[in-house]
Amino acid sequence: MLTIAIPTYNRADKVKRLLSVIREEVFSSRLQDQVAVIVSNNASTDKTHSVLSEFLNCGLKLEYYRQPDNLGFDRNLRFLYMQATTKYVWFMADDDLPLKGAVAKIVSALEMYDPDVLLFSFIQPPGSTVRQFDYPEPIHLVTNPVTAIEHIRRYPKLSIHIIHKVSFSDSQWQTLDEHFGGGWYHMQLAFSVIESSGSLRLAVISEQLATCDEDYNKFNFKQNTFLEMYKVFNHPFVLKYLPKLVKKERNNSYLTMIQFLFAVKAGSLIVDDIQLYEQMIKNTENRLGVLLINPKALLQLLLMKTDLVKTYLKIRPIINESRRIINKI
């Protein structure tokens, strides 16, 4: 029925914790015959291999692959998808965790609705009660192509994607593989699966079924990860129903990149190599046409380019208090 597919790299302790939680979920719900696990170790240099080896005889239907070379994130997802032999593949980031009862609820929803793609709400930051999806019914079914695209677009988190396993044609694989390296391969897969469907069915569980790690704000990304995210919407299925979305998302990708770089400079996101992000800021182009209608992004980029982020953060409370007083007068 379901394969939980885990790409991992140099997170031995986190993947050990994740597998322990999955094992408890599968055993407590008696889903040993319906749930399998595949882990692809992307040439980790820490103790990931020895940790994963300990789970090979734990009672889970577990397949473990140790890649001799780092495939990159997207190719690792492709590898996992191709190795799965079940009807559905649930991609799970190695630093995320399913909540209690989540696996059983997902299996039940798949059996009941037989969707092409299933999505659910996710907890981030820890303790958040904000739902990415908020329908009154426990499971909401989408059959309209435009609405399906909008739902996949709404929250691109890897771990909320459960995708039907499809035998793609060579041309479909070629379309998928054109965007290796972007970091959003799971979204491309979702679009290809619903494109292949004879009767589109996207199921949405509004309940939060998984959570991020406590150190979710430790973040590393390439500049192009957000700057070129819009390219995922060049997928033929998206272009057929929402041909103008690519242009809109190109601007949104640019603004998202500025937002994340500002968070790094402000200290909200913790990174290993701050100099790498300083260089990203230096290389960020000034798209005035976009910035002039987004004053917040314009201010953020200006502050970063002039290295005044910390100064601004110190005086912002004073500015806000002054505005409050003026508004009361």
Rosetta blueprint (number, residue, H / E / L):
1 M L
2 L E
3 T E
4 I E
5 A E
6 I E
7 P E
8 T E
9 Y L
10 N L
11 R L
12 A H
13 D H
14 K H
15 V H
16 K H
17 R H
18 L H
19 L H
20 S H
21 V H
22 I H
23 R H
24 E H
25 E H
26 V H
27 F H
28 S H
29 S L
30 R L
31 L L
32 Q L
33 D L
34 Q L
35 V E
36 A E
37 V E
38 I E
39 V E
40 S E
41 N E
42 N L
43 A L
44 S L
45 T L
46 D L
47 K L
48 T H
49 H H
50 S H
51 V H
52 L H
53 S H
54 E L
55 F L
56 L L
57 N L
58 C L
59 G L
60 L L
61 K E
62 L E
63 E E
64 Y E
65 Y E
66 R E
67 Q L
68 P L
69 D L
70 N L
71 L L
72 G L
73 F H
74 D H
75 R H
76 N H
77 L H
78 R H
79 F H
80 L H
81 Y H
82 M H
83 Q H
84 A L
85 T L
86 T L
87 K L
88 Y E
89 V E
90 W E
91 F E
92 M L
93 A L
94 D L
95 D L
96 D L
97 L E
98 P E
99 L L
100 K L
101 G L
102 A H
103 V H
104 A H
105 K H
106 I H
107 V H
108 S H
109 A H
110 L H
111 E H
112 M H
113 Y H
114 D L
115 P L
116 D L
117 V E
118 L E
119 L E
120 F E
121 S E
122 F E
123 I E
124 Q L
125 P L
126 P L
127 G L
128 S L
129 T L
130 V L
131 R L
132 Q L
133 F L
134 D L
135 Y L
136 P L
137 E L
138 P L
139 I E
140 H E
141 L E
142 V E
143 T L
144 N L
145 P H
146 V H
147 T H
148 A H
149 I H
150 E H
151 H H
152 I H
153 R H
154 R H
155 Y L
156 P L
157 K L
158 L H
159 S H
160 I H
161 H L
162 I E
163 I E
164 H E
165 K L
166 V L
167 S L
168 F L
169 S L
170 D H
171 S H
172 Q H
173 W H
174 Q H
175 T H
176 L H
177 D H
178 E L
179 H L
180 F L
181 G L
182 G L
183 G L
184 W L
185 Y H
186 H H
187 M H
188 Q H
189 L H
190 A H
191 F H
192 S H
193 V H
194 I H
195 E H
196 S H
197 S L
198 G L
199 S L
200 L L
201 R L
202 L E
203 A E
204 V E
205 I E
206 S E
207 E E
208 Q E
209 L E
210 A E
211 T E
212 C L
213 D L
214 E L
215 D L
216 Y L
217 N L
218 K E
219 F L
220 N L
221 F L
222 K L
223 Q H
224 N H
225 T H
226 F H
227 L H
228 E L
229 M H
230 Y H
231 K H
232 V H
233 F H
234 N H
235 H L
236 P H
237 F H
238 V H
239 L H
240 K H
241 Y H
242 L L
243 P L
244 K L
245 L H
246 V H
247 K H
248 K H
249 E H
250 R H
251 N H
252 N H
253 S H
254 Y H
255 L H
256 T H
257 M H
258 I H
259 Q H
260 F H
261 L H
262 F H
263 A H
264 V H
265 K H
266 A H
267 G L
268 S L
269 L L
270 I E
271 V L
272 D L
273 D L
274 I H
275 Q H
276 L H
277 Y H
278 E H
279 Q H
280 M H
281 I H
282 K H
283 N H
284 T L
285 E L
286 N L
287 R L
288 L H
289 G H
290 V H
291 L H
292 L L
293 I L
294 N L
295 P H
296 K H
297 A H
298 L H
299 L H
300 Q H
301 L H
302 L H
303 L H
304 M H
305 K H
306 T L
307 D L
308 L L
309 V H
310 K H
311 T H
312 Y H
313 L H
314 K H
315 I H
316 R H
317 P H
318 I H
319 I H
320 N H
321 E H
322 S H
323 R H
324 R H
325 I H
326 I H
327 N H
328 K H
329 I L
